[in-house]
């Protein structure tokens, strides 16, 4: 039995105990991370845990510790979007008038002060549909891939164009937007952000800690598959919302095709057609590495490491974009890309 004990609202400070929000946690085989996650949401009025086929006892543990559990039918493809929508529907069935819902990925632990900050901001700003904060990586020192995630989570406070899987949302705004798109295997949060902004809502990032994230990414293969998923999301987002004025992920998709497909093919063609000296065309890659190193922030080692993976990442991103293109042209059903 886990040593984690949920703290009930009556034991919380008054500023936390008076909060009126529900929480939806999604996960699959998150183990101890799920226990930390659910324990960190003790200020929530109700917690709904949505499970996507776990085999590690997550369902029983969550149910035994006060969460209402939704087990997704494995006959329908699992997606994070489908899980969040299922959890939101269940939460509204349980408490129909909850004004706010905190979505949390099961590998995250919510900061104790975050719910109060998020609810207060939403109460004071009725035109804001969603707020997020700083997402910190729990163990950035354990692998370069965790460290890359930590860099990815960084973002300036203020109005933002998108949010991630951890976000406090206004329930009425989410319902009016018909929730997330169940069929999206990646990029479902930014896609929802596009529709919310089109409806006149604002999205905001607060300058406060929101949650700790445990990427648990320790191998190159995990990172590579995650980047394939990113490339798929870019291409899908551009297909859905690439028209002006949004131009959603158009540049990111073009960038993947440019560095991951067209430039390699072009360099190869030039080398084959014009002789040995023309192979110098491949210098475009080290030059881009130097350019990106100069543009990044941090120490020289950090800037160079980040630049290397930024450049290398264009190749799996291109594979993801190619996969999306093939799926669309062939009418194939997309399958979620699991990286851990």
DAJONOR-V414588 format. One line per field, one symbol per residue. ss: DSSP state (2 for helix, 1 for strand, 0 for the rest). phi: phi as a letter, one per 20 degrees, with the letter a starting at -180 (. if undefined). burial: b if it has 9 or more other C-alpha atoms within 8 Angstrom, else e. A space follows every 50 residues. Layout:
# DAJONOR-V414588
ss->???
phi->???
burial->???
This chain:
# DAJONOR-V414588
ss->00000000222002222000111111100002222222200000011111 10000002222222000111100000000222222222222222000001 11111001110002222222222200011111111110000002222222 22200001100000001111222222000000000002222222222200 01111111111110000002222222222222222222222000000002 22222222222222222222222202222222222222222222200002 2222222222222222222222222222220000000000
phi->.fefcfefgfeeggfefefcbdccddablelfffffffffdffffbdddd ddnfcdngffffffdneedddffffdgfbfffffffffffffffcfdffc ceecffecdffgefgffffffffecfeeebcccfedefcfefaffffffg ffffaffpfcebcdfdaecfgfffffemmfegeeeamfffffggffffen eddcdeebfdaeddfldccffffffffffgfffgffffffceffeflflf ffffffffeecffgffffffffedngffffgffgffffffffffefdofg ffffffffffffffffffffffffffgffemfefdfeedb
burial->eeeeebeebeebeeebbebbbbbbbbbbbbbebbbbbbbbbbbbbbbbbb bbbbeebbbebbbeeebbbbbbeeeeebbbbbbbbbbbebbbeeeeebbb bbbbbbbbbbbeebbbebbeebeeeeebbbbbbbbbbeebeebbbbbbbb eebeeebeebbbbeebbbbbbebbeebebbbbebbbbbbbbbbbbbbeee bbbbbbbebbbbbbbebbeeebbbbbbbbbbbbbbbbbeebbeeeebbbb eebebbbbbbbbbbeebbebbeeebeebbebbeeeeebbbebbeebeeee ebbbebbbeebebbbbbbbbbbbbbbbeeeeeeeeebeee
